[in-house]
Amino acid sequence: MIIIDGSEGEGGGQIVRNSCALSLVTGQPFRIINVRGKREKPGLMRQHVTAIEAALAIGGAVCEGLEVGASDFSFTPGRVTPGEYHFAVGTAGSTGLVFQTLLMPLLLAGGSSRIVLEGGTHNMLAPPFDFIAKVFVPVVRRMGAGIDMRLVRHGFYPRGGGRIEVDIVPGKLAPIDCVDRGAVRSVSATALFAALPGNIAERELRTARNLLPDWPEDAFAMHQLPEGQGPGNALLLAAEFEQATEVVTGFGKLGVSAESLAKTAAQRMAGFLESRAFAGPYLADQLLLPFALAGGGSFTTVKPSQHARTAADIIERFTGQRWLFEQQPDGCHLVRLAGG
C-alpha cells in the first residue's frame, strides 16, 4: 500500500483527487495521513468526501475512515465500471473537482459513460465549468478522448444548485506535444451575474477594459442569469489561440469590490499574454495526469506552481514516472517525462 503524507507539497485536496484517480487506473491501494494538512481547516471537507464516494461508486472500491473532517483514510480500488452516474456534491461544493477525479478512470474503462454532477459550477479555489470545457478538455480530446460537456444550470457559492452533464467515450490516450500555442484568434470578457445589481458587472468590465486596452470594445459583455441561479457573480476573461485557450476567472465575494476583482483577473490575463507558454498555471496542474497516463508528451507553461510539482510527486508514487520542469531561454518551462 502506498502511504502518502497529505501535508507535503501543496498540502491540499488535489492530493486526494489525484490519488483516487491514479489508484483506480493502476489498481494500487493507498493511505493518506495528515489529509489537507496545510489548509486552515485540515481534513476532508464535504466536496472531498463526495469525490471519494464517486470514485468508490465507479470503481467498486473500498474506503476506510471516510467522513467529513477525517485526517486519515485508506482506499482500495476495485474494477472501474463504465455507465451512467449521478452525484450531488451538496451546497456549492465544486462539481469540477469531482469531475477531475472521475474523468481519467472512466476514459480508460473500456466503455462509454455519462455523469451528472450537481453543486457548484463557479467556485473560488476550483476550476469553473468554462475553464474545464474550453481550456482543459480540448487538450484531452486531442489526445484521443471523446468528451462532451454541457452546463445545464449555473451554481454559485454558497447556494450551489448547478448542474453539469458529461458524456465520455473512451479512447487510447496518445502522447502529444503542446509547445506552441500559436497566434491569438479572439479575446472576450464576460461578466456573469444573477440576483445582483447590474452595476457590479458594469464596473468589472470597465476596470478590465482599462487594463486590457488592446482588446476590442465588442469583446466586453454582460450576461444576466435567472435570479433563481443566484446570488452570484463571476468575471470570465478568455483568450483563444490557434492551438490553445486560456480562461482567467474572478469570483464575486462579499468584501471584495468589483474593481479589485477585475483588476486581479485582468493583470493575470495580461501576464499570461506577455508569456509564450501553452498552458497557464492552472492548466499545467491538470494536464500532468492525462499526459502521465498517455505515457509521455510535453507542454510549455509559466513558472510551475506548488500544485503542479505536488501533482508530479503523486504521479511518481503511483507510476514511477518522473516529470521534469525545465526553464527555457524565453522564461517558459518545458514539462516533459524524464527519459522521454
N, C-alpha and C positions, 0 to 999 in steps of 0.2 A: 504493500500500500504506500502511495506517495504521501508524505507528510509535508504540509505547506504552512508556513507562518504567515498569517494574514496581516501582520503588522509590518512586513517587509515591503520594500519598494514604495509604491504609491499608497499602499495600505488601505484600499477601499474595496467596493463591491465588484470591480472589474475582475479581481482575482477569483471571486466566487463564480461569476458567469463564465469566464474562460475555462475554469477548471471543470465545471459541469459539462460544457460543450466538448472539451478535449477528452474527458473521461468517457462520454458516450461514444465518441468516434474511435478511440483507441482501446476501449474495454478495460482500462486500468482504474481501480478504485483509488480514492484519495480521502484524506482527512485534513481539514483546515483548523488550526488553532489560532487564537487571537484574531477572530474574524473582524475585519474592518478596524483593525487596531489603531490606525492613525486618525480616525474620524472623531469628531466632537462627541457623537453618540455611537460608540462602538457596538459591535454585534449585528445580527441580522435585522434589517427592517422589513416591513411588510412586503415591499416590492421584491426584495431578495428572496424571501420565503416563497413568493409566488413564482419567481423564476425557477427556483429549485423544484417546486411542486410540478411545474410544467415539464421540466427535464425528467422528473420521475415518471410522469404520465406518458411521455413519448418514448421513453427508453426502458420501461419495465424495471426501473432501478429501485434501490432501497436506500433510505437515508435514516441515520440515527442522530438524534439531538436536534431535529428540525423544529424550531419555534422562534417567534419574534423575540429578539434580544439575545439569542444564543451566541456564544463566543467560540463554540467548538462543535463541529459536526463532521460526520463521515458519510461518504457517498459511494455506493457500489453499483456500477452500471449493469443493465441487462441488455436486451436487444432492442434497438430503435425500430419502431413500427410506424410506417407512413400511414396517414389517414386524415380525418377531419378532427380538429381540436378547437376548443373554445376556452379561453382563460380570462377571468376578470381580475385585474390587478388590485382593484379596490381604491376608492377615492381617486387621487391623482397620481398614483404610482405609475412609473413610466412603462408604457407599452413597448417603446423602442428597446429598452434594456431587456425585456423578456424576449422580444424578437431576436435580439443578438444571441441569446442563449440557445435558442431553438434552431436557428437557420442552418448552421453547418451540419449538425447531426441529421436533420431532415433532408438536406441536399444530398447526403451520401447514403440515404436509407434504402434506395433501390425502388422507390415508388413515389407517386405524386401525393402531395399533402395540401390541405387548406387549414390555415389557422386564423381564428378570430380573436382579437385581443381588445379588451375594454379597460379603460382607465385614462391616464394622462397621455396626450399626444404631443403636447408642447410644454415641457417641464424644464425648469432650471436644473443644471448639472446632469442633463441627459440629452441625447441627440433627438431633436424634434423629427416628426414624420417627414418633413420636407428634406431634411438633410439625408435621412436614410434612403428615401426614394430617389432623390436627384443626384446625390453625391456618392454614396456607398454602393447601392445596389447595381447601378450601371457598370461599375468595375467588375463586380462578381459575375454579372451577365456576360461580360467579355471573356471571362474565364471558362464559360461553358454552362453556367447555371440558368435555369428558367425560373424567373421570379416576377410576379405581378402583384403590385401593392395598390390598395385603394384606401383613401381616407374617407370614411363614411361620416364621421362627426368629430369635430374638434373637442379636446378635453384639456382645460387649463387647471393649474393649481389654484385653490385647494379643492375645487368641486370635482374635477375629473369628468367622467361620463363620456369620454371619447371612445371611438371605435375604429379599428383598422382591420382590414381583411387582406390576407396574403395567400396567393397560390404559388406552390413550389413544385417545379418539375425537375427532378434530379438530373445531373449530368456530371461526367467526369471533369473535375476542375483541372484546367491546363495552366501551367506557369505562363505569365505574361510579363512584359517589361513596360512599366509606366514611368518613363524618364522625362518625356517632353509633353507638356500639357497643350502646346500649340497656341495659336493666336486667340484673342478674345473675340467671341461671337456676339454676345449680348450681356447686358447687365440689368438688374432690376432691384428695386427697393419696395417692399410691400409691408404696410403696417396693418396687422390684423387687430381687430378689437370687437369685443362683444359685451353688451351691458355696461359700457363705459362711455364717457363723453368723447365725441369725435375729435375734440381739440387735442386730445392726448396723441392720437395718430398724426394729426397735422403738425404738431410740434416735433415729433420724432422725425418725420420726413423733412421738415425744414432744416433741422440740425444736420441730418445725414446729407442733404443736398449741399449744404455749406462746406462740409468736409470732403465731399466727393464731387468737386466742381466739374470734372471732365465727364460725368455721367449726364446723358441727355434728359431733358425735362420730362419726357414721356416715360422714363424709367421708374418714376416715383408714383405710387398708387396706394390708396386706402382701400381696405376690404372689411366691410362691416359684416359680422356674422350674426346669426339669430341670437336674440337675447338669452334664450334657453341654454346656449353653449357657453355663457359667461358666468361671472365676470372674468375677463381675460384679455391679455394684450401681448403681442409679440411683433418685433420688427425683424423682417427677413431680408437680408442683403444677399443677392445671388450674382455670381459671375460665371457665365458659361464659356468655356474654351473649346477648341477643336477636339481635344481628347479628354477633357475633364470638366467638372463643375465644382465650385465651392459655394457653400451657403454659410453665412455668419448670422447668428441669431442673438437678439437682445430680448430678454423676457421682462415684461412689466412686473413690478414688485412694489408693495407699499413702502414708502420711504425713499424710493429711487425716482428721481424726476425723469420725465420723458427726454429731456435734453441730455442728461447724464447717460441714460441707457443708449440713446442713439450715438452719442459721441464714442462710447466704448466700442460699439459694434462697427461703426464706420472706420475707426482707427485700426481695428483688427483687419477689416477687409482691405484697407489701404496698404497695410503692411504685407498682406499676402500678395496683393497685386504687384508690389515692388519686387517680390522674390520671383524666381523662375521655377519654383517647386511644383511638382504634380499634385501633391497632397498637402493639405493643411495639417495642423497638429492633431485634430480630432479624427480625420480620415486615416491618418497614419496609424493611430491606435487600432482602428477597426480592420484595416487591411492585413495586419500581421497574421491573423488567424486563417483567413482563406488562402493567403499566399503560402502559409506553412502547410496547410492540408493539400495544396496543389503540388507541394514538394519543391518549390522554388519560385523564380521570378524576381523582379526588383521594382522599386519605385523611389522617386525622389520626394523629399519632404523638407519642411523648415526644421528648425532646431528641435530634435526629438524631446518629447515630454517625458516626465517620470512615468506616466501612464504607459507610454509606448515601450519603454525599457522594461517595465514590470510585465507587460504582455509577452515580451520576448523571453523573459525569465521563466514564465509559466509554460510557454510553449516548449522550451528546452527541457523542463522537468518531465513532460509527457512524451516528447518525441525524440529528444536528443539533438534536435536541430539548434544551431546557434546562428542567430540573426545579427548582422553587423550594421552599425550606423557610421558611415564613413563620410566625413565632411569633404565637400568638393570645393574647387577654387572659387566658384561663384557664390559660396556661402550655403548652398543647399547641402543636404545629407542624402547619400545614396544608401538605401536599405536593401540588403541582399543576404542570401543564405551563405554562410561560410562554406567554402569549398565548391560553391555553385558557379 
